[in-house]
């Protein structure tokens, strides 16, 4: 039997237990908490640029380093490498991939308990679905990333009209190398970031509602938290 779905009856306790969604360029880890959902976002083009390629003239030492390795003289080989490729007295550190930001969803369930929780990823569609009951209402959120559209979609619904409310925000963990600013208005939340070497990035959440009304919160909700 071919199993195409993975399910859990509890939210992920940390990032590694989240369910992934993505399209090869945009990605996210859905942790699935019913009261304070966190979807950790990333993008394959968001790399640090603080180190640029330089010619350290290592070719002349390759044979020497190889012979030291073959002789089991690993420490000496390592020292020869560091002699040629220094960076602030440490070994070469190439441009690292860095996290983008987090999308936060905070439903307002007025303190009522959550029951019949289910978290599921469909391996055939790439969709992650979170569902649960609160006070007789079945809530459901489905997340996926579209390759043709180049965006992430999170669909929120409730089994009874008029019972879906809460807050949405973008945030990023504190990073001394990155300055973050944000803005919010009805129907849209945005976050912008800039690393010290000049790399810039931005994320925008647009809310499309069916009925009800939208209100904007202060920009501070999207700053570093």
Phi and psi restraints in degrees (value plus and minus 20) as a CYANA .aco file:
   2 UNK   PHI    -115.7   -75.7
   2 UNK   PSI      97.5   137.5
   3 UNK   PHI    -112.4   -72.4
   3 UNK   PSI     105.6   145.6
   4 UNK   PHI    -133.6   -93.6
   4 UNK   PSI     -17.1    22.9
   5 UNK   PHI    -152.5  -112.5
   5 UNK   PSI     124.3   164.3
   6 UNK   PHI    -139.1   -99.1
   6 UNK   PSI     110.1   150.1
   7 UNK   PHI    -146.7  -106.7
   7 UNK   PSI     137.3   177.3
   8 UNK   PHI    -165.0  -125.0
   8 UNK   PSI     134.8   174.8
   9 UNK   PHI    -127.5   -87.5
   9 UNK   PSI      -3.3    36.7
  10 UNK   PHI    -170.7  -130.7
  10 UNK   PSI     134.9   174.9
  11 UNK   PHI     -87.6   -47.6
  11 UNK   PSI     142.4   182.4
  12 UNK   PHI     -89.5   -49.5
  12 UNK   PSI     117.9   157.9
  13 UNK   PHI    -103.3   -63.3
  13 UNK   PSI     -44.4    -4.4
  14 UNK   PHI    -169.9  -129.9
  14 UNK   PSI     157.7   197.7
  15 UNK   PHI     -76.2   -36.2
  15 UNK   PSI     -62.2   -22.2
  16 UNK   PHI     -85.4   -45.4
  16 UNK   PSI     -41.0    -1.0
  17 UNK   PHI    -113.2   -73.2
  17 UNK   PSI     -22.2    17.8
  18 UNK   PHI     -89.2   -49.2
  18 UNK   PSI     145.2   185.2
  19 UNK   PHI    -119.0   -79.0
  19 UNK   PSI     109.5   149.5
  20 UNK   PHI    -105.8   -65.8
  20 UNK   PSI     125.3   165.3
  21 UNK   PHI    -151.6  -111.6
  21 UNK   PSI     133.2   173.2
  22 UNK   PHI     153.8   193.8
  22 UNK   PSI     151.1   191.1
  23 UNK   PHI    -150.7  -110.7
  23 UNK   PSI      -2.9    37.1
  24 UNK   PHI      76.4   116.4
  24 UNK   PSI     -39.8     0.2
  25 UNK   PHI    -143.4  -103.4
  25 UNK   PSI     -70.0   -30.0
  26 UNK   PHI    -119.0   -79.0
  26 UNK   PSI     114.7   154.7
  27 UNK   PHI    -158.8  -118.8
  27 UNK   PSI     143.0   183.0
  28 UNK   PHI    -177.0  -137.0
  28 UNK   PSI     131.0   171.0
  29 UNK   PHI    -133.1   -93.1
  29 UNK   PSI      98.3   138.3
  30 UNK   PHI    -114.6   -74.6
  30 UNK   PSI      95.5   135.5
  31 UNK   PHI    -104.4   -64.4
  31 UNK   PSI     -50.0   -10.0
  32 UNK   PHI      63.6   103.6
  32 UNK   PSI       2.0    42.0
  33 UNK   PHI     -94.3   -54.3
  33 UNK   PSI     110.3   150.3
  34 UNK   PHI     -86.3   -46.3
  34 UNK   PSI     -49.7    -9.7
  35 UNK   PHI    -118.7   -78.7
  35 UNK   PSI     -49.0    -9.0
  36 UNK   PHI    -164.7  -124.7
  36 UNK   PSI      54.1    94.1
  37 UNK   PHI     -83.3   -43.3
  37 UNK   PSI     116.9   156.9
  38 UNK   PHI    -144.5  -104.5
  38 UNK   PSI     102.6   142.6
  39 UNK   PHI    -133.4   -93.4
  39 UNK   PSI      88.6   128.6
  40 UNK   PHI     -99.1   -59.1
  40 UNK   PSI      99.3   139.3
  41 UNK   PHI    -119.3   -79.3
  41 UNK   PSI     128.8   168.8
  42 UNK   PHI    -168.1  -128.1
  42 UNK   PSI     146.0   186.0
  43 UNK   PHI    -163.1  -123.1
  43 UNK   PSI     116.7   156.7
  44 UNK   PHI     -90.6   -50.6
  44 UNK   PSI     -30.7     9.3
  45 UNK   PHI    -115.7   -75.7
  45 UNK   PSI     -20.8    19.2
  46 UNK   PHI    -111.0   -71.0
  46 UNK   PSI      69.0   109.0
  47 UNK   PHI    -142.8  -102.8
  47 UNK   PSI     126.9   166.9
  48 UNK   PHI     -89.3   -49.3
  48 UNK   PSI     130.0   170.0
  49 UNK   PHI    -145.2  -105.2
  49 UNK   PSI      11.1    51.1
  50 UNK   PHI    -104.1   -64.1
  50 UNK   PSI     -25.1    14.9
  51 UNK   PHI    -145.5  -105.5
  51 UNK   PSI     109.0   149.0
  52 UNK   PHI    -132.4   -92.4
  52 UNK   PSI     134.9   174.9
  53 UNK   PHI     -81.1   -41.1
  53 UNK   PSI     112.5   152.5
  54 UNK   PHI    -153.6  -113.6
  54 UNK   PSI     133.0   173.0
  55 UNK   PHI    -109.8   -69.8
  55 UNK   PSI      88.4   128.4
  56 UNK   PHI    -117.5   -77.5
  56 UNK   PSI     -13.4    26.6
  57 UNK   PHI      33.5    73.5
  57 UNK   PSI      29.2    69.2
  58 UNK   PHI    -101.9   -61.9
  58 UNK   PSI     -37.8     2.2
  59 UNK   PHI     -77.3   -37.3
  59 UNK   PSI     -55.6   -15.6
  60 UNK   PHI     -87.5   -47.5
  60 UNK   PSI     -36.8     3.2
  61 UNK   PHI    -126.8   -86.8
  61 UNK   PSI     -20.8    19.2
  62 UNK   PHI     -77.9   -37.9
  62 UNK   PSI     -67.3   -27.3
  63 UNK   PHI     -81.1   -41.1
  63 UNK   PSI     -62.7   -22.7
  64 UNK   PHI     -83.2   -43.2
  64 UNK   PSI     -64.6   -24.6
  65 UNK   PHI     -85.4   -45.4
  65 UNK   PSI     -58.7   -18.7
  66 UNK   PHI     -83.6   -43.6
  66 UNK   PSI     -64.0   -24.0
  67 UNK   PHI     -85.1   -45.1
  67 UNK   PSI     -58.2   -18.2
  68 UNK   PHI     -83.0   -43.0
  68 UNK   PSI     -59.3   -19.3
  69 UNK   PHI     -85.9   -45.9
  69 UNK   PSI     -63.8   -23.8
  70 UNK   PHI     -84.2   -44.2
  70 UNK   PSI     -46.8    -6.8
  71 UNK   PHI    -107.4   -67.4
  71 UNK   PSI     -20.4    19.6
  72 UNK   PHI      58.3    98.3
  72 UNK   PSI      -6.4    33.6
  73 UNK   PHI    -113.7   -73.7
  73 UNK   PSI      46.8    86.8
  74 UNK   PHI     -84.6   -44.6
  74 UNK   PSI     -60.0   -20.0
  75 UNK   PHI     -84.2   -44.2
  75 UNK   PSI     -61.4   -21.4
  76 UNK   PHI     -85.8   -45.8
  76 UNK   PSI     -60.2   -20.2
  77 UNK   PHI     -82.5   -42.5
  77 UNK   PSI     -60.8   -20.8
  78 UNK   PHI     -83.4   -43.4
  78 UNK   PSI     -60.1   -20.1
  79 UNK   PHI     -84.9   -44.9
  79 UNK   PSI     -57.9   -17.9
  80 UNK   PHI     -84.0   -44.0
  80 UNK   PSI     -57.4   -17.4
  81 UNK   PHI     -86.0   -46.0
  81 UNK   PSI     -65.7   -25.7
  82 UNK   PHI     -86.2   -46.2
  82 UNK   PSI     -47.7    -7.7
  83 UNK   PHI     -82.4   -42.4
  83 UNK   PSI     -52.2   -12.2
  84 UNK   PHI    -117.5   -77.5
  84 UNK   PSI     -44.8    -4.8
  85 UNK   PHI    -146.0  -106.0
  85 UNK   PSI      50.9    90.9
  86 UNK   PHI    -110.2   -70.2
  86 UNK   PSI     133.7   173.7
  87 UNK   PHI    -174.4  -134.4
  87 UNK   PSI      79.9   119.9
  88 UNK   PHI      34.3    74.3
  88 UNK   PSI      20.9    60.9
  89 UNK   PHI      49.3    89.3
  89 UNK   PSI      -9.2    30.8
  90 UNK   PHI    -138.4   -98.4
  90 UNK   PSI     144.9   184.9
  91 UNK   PHI     -84.3   -44.3
  91 UNK   PSI     139.7   179.7
  92 UNK   PHI     -75.1   -35.1
  92 UNK   PSI     110.5   150.5
  93 UNK   PHI    -141.6  -101.6
  93 UNK   PSI      85.1   125.1
  94 UNK   PHI     -93.1   -53.1
  94 UNK   PSI     145.9   185.9
  95 UNK   PHI     -75.0   -35.0
  95 UNK   PSI      99.1   139.1
  96 UNK   PHI    -108.5   -68.5
  96 UNK   PSI     131.9   171.9
  97 UNK   PHI     -93.0   -53.0
  97 UNK   PSI     120.0   160.0
  98 UNK   PHI    -148.5  -108.5
  98 UNK   PSI     130.3   170.3
  99 UNK   PHI     -83.1   -43.1
  99 UNK   PSI     131.3   171.3
 100 UNK   PHI    -101.9   -61.9
 100 UNK   PSI    -102.0   -62.0
 101 UNK   PHI    -186.2  -146.2
 101 UNK   PSI    -197.8  -157.8
 102 UNK   PHI    -136.8   -96.8
 102 UNK   PSI     117.2   157.2
 103 UNK   PHI    -115.6   -75.6
 103 UNK   PSI     103.7   143.7
 104 UNK   PHI    -130.5   -90.5
 104 UNK   PSI     113.0   153.0
 105 UNK   PHI    -140.9  -100.9
 105 UNK   PSI     106.3   146.3
 106 UNK   PHI    -147.9  -107.9
 106 UNK   PSI      63.3   103.3
 107 UNK   PHI     -84.2   -44.2
 107 UNK   PSI     126.7   166.7
 108 UNK   PHI    -120.0   -80.0
 108 UNK   PSI      81.6   121.6
 109 UNK   PHI    -127.1   -87.1
 109 UNK   PSI      -6.7    33.3
 110 UNK   PHI      33.1    73.1
 110 UNK   PSI      16.5    56.5
 111 UNK   PHI      58.5    98.5
 111 UNK   PSI     -17.7    22.3
 112 UNK   PHI     -93.0   -53.0
 112 UNK   PSI     125.8   165.8
 113 UNK   PHI     -92.1   -52.1
 113 UNK   PSI     132.3   172.3
 114 UNK   PHI    -116.8   -76.8
 114 UNK   PSI     113.4   153.4
 115 UNK   PHI    -153.4  -113.4
 115 UNK   PSI     145.1   185.1
 116 UNK   PHI      31.2    71.2
 116 UNK   PSI      30.9    70.9
 117 UNK   PHI     -98.7   -58.7
 117 UNK   PSI     122.6   162.6
 118 UNK   PHI    -167.8  -127.8
 118 UNK   PSI     113.6   153.6
 119 UNK   PHI    -143.5  -103.5
 119 UNK   PSI     111.5   151.5
 120 UNK   PHI    -165.8  -125.8
 120 UNK   PSI     121.4   161.4
 121 UNK   PHI    -141.9  -101.9
 121 UNK   PSI     110.3   150.3
 122 UNK   PHI    -117.6   -77.6
 122 UNK   PSI      94.0   134.0
 123 UNK   PHI     -94.5   -54.5
 123 UNK   PSI     -33.5     6.5
 124 UNK   PHI    -108.3   -68.3
 124 UNK   PSI     -50.5   -10.5
 125 UNK   PHI    -125.7   -85.7
 125 UNK   PSI     -38.0     2.0
 126 UNK   PHI      56.2    96.2
 126 UNK   PSI      -4.1    35.9
 127 UNK   PHI    -115.7   -75.7
 127 UNK   PSI     120.4   160.4
 128 UNK   PHI    -130.4   -90.4
 128 UNK   PSI     110.5   150.5
 129 UNK   PHI    -143.6  -103.6
 129 UNK   PSI     112.0   152.0
 130 UNK   PHI    -135.6   -95.6
 130 UNK   PSI     109.8   149.8
 131 UNK   PHI    -161.2  -121.2
 131 UNK   PSI     129.4   169.4
 132 UNK   PHI    -188.7  -148.7
 132 UNK   PSI     146.9   186.9
 133 UNK   PHI    -129.8   -89.8
 133 UNK   PSI     121.9   161.9
 134 UNK   PHI    -161.2  -121.2
 134 UNK   PSI      98.6   138.6
 135 UNK   PHI      31.2    71.2
 135 UNK   PSI      24.0    64.0
 136 UNK   PHI      61.9   101.9
 136 UNK   PSI     -16.5    23.5
 137 UNK   PHI    -131.0   -91.0
 137 UNK   PSI     113.4   153.4
 138 UNK   PHI    -114.2   -74.2
 138 UNK   PSI      99.5   139.5
 139 UNK   PHI    -124.1   -84.1
 139 UNK   PSI     125.9   165.9
 140 UNK   PHI    -165.7  -125.7
 140 UNK   PSI     115.7   155.7
 141 UNK   PHI    -154.3  -114.3
 141 UNK   PSI     112.3   152.3
 142 UNK   PHI    -142.7  -102.7
 142 UNK   PSI     112.6   152.6
 143 UNK   PHI    -147.2  -107.2
 143 UNK   PSI     119.8   159.8
 144 UNK   PHI    -177.2  -137.2
 144 UNK   PSI     148.1   188.1
 145 UNK   PHI    -141.5  -101.5
 145 UNK   PSI     107.5   147.5
 146 UNK   PHI    -112.3   -72.3
 146 UNK   PSI     108.3   148.3
 147 UNK   PHI     -92.9   -52.9
 147 UNK   PSI     -68.2   -28.2
 148 UNK   PHI     -80.6   -40.6
 148 UNK   PSI     -60.7   -20.7
 149 UNK   PHI    -103.8   -63.8
 149 UNK   PSI     -41.9    -1.9
 150 UNK   PHI      47.2    87.2
 150 UNK   PSI      18.8    58.8
 151 UNK   PHI    -170.5  -130.5
 151 UNK   PSI     143.6   183.6
 152 UNK   PHI    -118.5   -78.5
 152 UNK   PSI     119.4   159.4
 153 UNK   PHI    -141.0  -101.0
 153 UNK   PSI     112.3   152.3
 154 UNK   PHI    -146.3  -106.3
 154 UNK   PSI      95.5   135.5
 155 UNK   PHI    -123.7   -83.7
 155 UNK   PSI     104.0   144.0
 156 UNK   PHI    -130.9   -90.9
 156 UNK   PSI     117.3   157.3
 157 UNK   PHI    -169.6  -129.6
 157 UNK   PSI     140.4   180.4
 158 UNK   PHI    -154.8  -114.8
 158 UNK   PSI     126.9   166.9
 159 UNK   PHI     -91.2   -51.2
 159 UNK   PSI     -37.8     2.2
 160 UNK   PHI    -143.5  -103.5
 160 UNK   PSI     109.6   149.6
 161 UNK   PHI     -80.3   -40.3
 161 UNK   PSI     126.7   166.7
 162 UNK   PHI      62.6   102.6
 162 UNK   PSI      -9.5    30.5
 163 UNK   PHI    -135.3   -95.3
 163 UNK   PSI      -4.8    35.2
 164 UNK   PHI    -132.7   -92.7
 164 UNK   PSI      90.2   130.2
 165 UNK   PHI    -170.8  -130.8
 165 UNK   PSI     142.0   182.0
 166 UNK   PHI     135.2   175.2
 166 UNK   PSI    -182.1  -142.1
 167 UNK   PHI    -145.3  -105.3
 167 UNK   PSI     133.3   173.3
 168 UNK   PHI    -149.6  -109.6
 168 UNK   PSI     118.2   158.2
 169 UNK   PHI    -169.0  -129.0
 169 UNK   PSI     142.9   182.9
 170 UNK   PHI    -136.3   -96.3
 170 UNK   PSI     119.4   159.4
 171 UNK   PHI    -169.8  -129.8
 171 UNK   PSI     146.7   186.7
 172 UNK   PHI    -163.7  -123.7
 172 UNK   PSI     120.0   160.0
 173 UNK   PHI     -81.4   -41.4
 173 UNK   PSI     127.7   167.7
 174 UNK   PHI     -75.1   -35.1
 174 UNK   PSI     114.1   154.1
 175 UNK   PHI    -164.2  -124.2
 175 UNK   PSI      93.8   133.8
 176 UNK   PHI     -84.0   -44.0
 176 UNK   PSI     -37.7     2.3
 177 UNK   PHI    -112.4   -72.4
 177 UNK   PSI     -20.1    19.9
 178 UNK   PHI    -152.6  -112.6
 178 UNK   PSI     108.5   148.5
 179 UNK   PHI    -119.1   -79.1
 179 UNK   PSI     106.7   146.7
 180 UNK   PHI    -138.0   -98.0
 180 UNK   PSI     118.8   158.8
 181 UNK   PHI    -155.9  -115.9
 181 UNK   PSI     141.0   181.0
 182 UNK   PHI    -169.9  -129.9
 182 UNK   PSI     148.2   188.2
 183 UNK   PHI    -169.9  -129.9
 183 UNK   PSI     136.5   176.5
 184 UNK   PHI    -167.4  -127.4
 184 UNK   PSI     122.0   162.0
 185 UNK   PHI    -170.3  -130.3
 185 UNK   PSI     144.4   184.4
 186 UNK   PHI     -73.2   -33.2
 186 UNK   PSI     100.7   140.7
 187 UNK   PHI      70.2   110.2
 187 UNK   PSI     -21.3    18.7
 188 UNK   PHI    -175.0  -135.0
 188 UNK   PSI     116.7   156.7
 189 UNK   PHI    -149.9  -109.9
 189 UNK   PSI     115.3   155.3
 190 UNK   PHI    -152.7  -112.7
 190 UNK   PSI     128.9   168.9
 191 UNK   PHI    -154.7  -114.7
 191 UNK   PSI     115.9   155.9
 192 UNK   PHI    -145.8  -105.8
 192 UNK   PSI     123.7   163.7
 193 UNK   PHI    -156.7  -116.7
 193 UNK   PSI     132.5   172.5
 194 UNK   PHI    -163.4  -123.4
 194 UNK   PSI     101.7   141.7
 195 UNK   PHI    -101.0   -61.0
 195 UNK   PSI     139.0   179.0
 196 UNK   PHI     -81.2   -41.2
 196 UNK   PSI     -46.0    -6.0
 197 UNK   PHI    -105.5   -65.5
 197 UNK   PSI     -19.2    20.8
 198 UNK   PHI      87.9   127.9
 198 UNK   PSI     -27.6    12.4
 199 UNK   PHI     -87.1   -47.1
 199 UNK   PSI     109.2   149.2
 200 UNK   PHI    -138.2   -98.2
 200 UNK   PSI     133.1   173.1
 201 UNK   PHI    -173.3  -133.3
 201 UNK   PSI     143.0   183.0
 202 UNK   PHI    -175.2  -135.2
 202 UNK   PSI     130.2   170.2
 203 UNK   PHI    -154.0  -114.0
 203 UNK   PSI     125.2   165.2
 204 UNK   PHI    -153.3  -113.3
 204 UNK   PSI     111.9   151.9
 205 UNK   PHI    -128.8   -88.8
 205 UNK   PSI     105.7   145.7
 206 UNK   PHI    -135.0   -95.0
 206 UNK   PSI     109.7   149.7
 207 UNK   PHI    -122.5   -82.5
 207 UNK   PSI     104.0   144.0
 208 UNK   PHI    -135.4   -95.4
 208 UNK   PSI      90.2   130.2
 209 UNK   PHI    -126.5   -86.5
 209 UNK   PSI     132.0   172.0
 210 UNK   PHI    -129.5   -89.5
 210 UNK   PSI      75.2   115.2
 211 UNK   PHI      64.8   104.8
 211 UNK   PSI     158.9   198.9
 212 UNK   PHI      52.5    92.5
 212 UNK   PSI    -182.0  -142.0
 213 UNK   PHI    -167.3  -127.3
 213 UNK   PSI     139.0   179.0
 214 UNK   PHI    -135.4   -95.4
 214 UNK   PSI     124.6   164.6
 215 UNK   PHI    -150.2  -110.2
 215 UNK   PSI     127.0   167.0
 216 UNK   PHI    -115.2   -75.2
 216 UNK   PSI     122.2   162.2
 217 UNK   PHI    -123.3   -83.3
 217 UNK   PSI     156.2   196.2
 218 UNK   PHI     -90.2   -50.2
 218 UNK   PSI     132.2   172.2
 219 UNK   PHI     -81.4   -41.4
 219 UNK   PSI     -45.0    -5.0
 220 UNK   PHI     -79.5   -39.5
 220 UNK   PSI     -41.0    -1.0
 221 UNK   PHI     -86.4   -46.4
 221 UNK   PSI     -37.6     2.4
 222 UNK   PHI    -128.6   -88.6
 222 UNK   PSI     -13.7    26.3
 223 UNK   PHI    -102.3   -62.3
 223 UNK   PSI    -198.7  -158.7
 224 UNK   PHI     -81.4   -41.4
 224 UNK   PSI     120.3   160.3
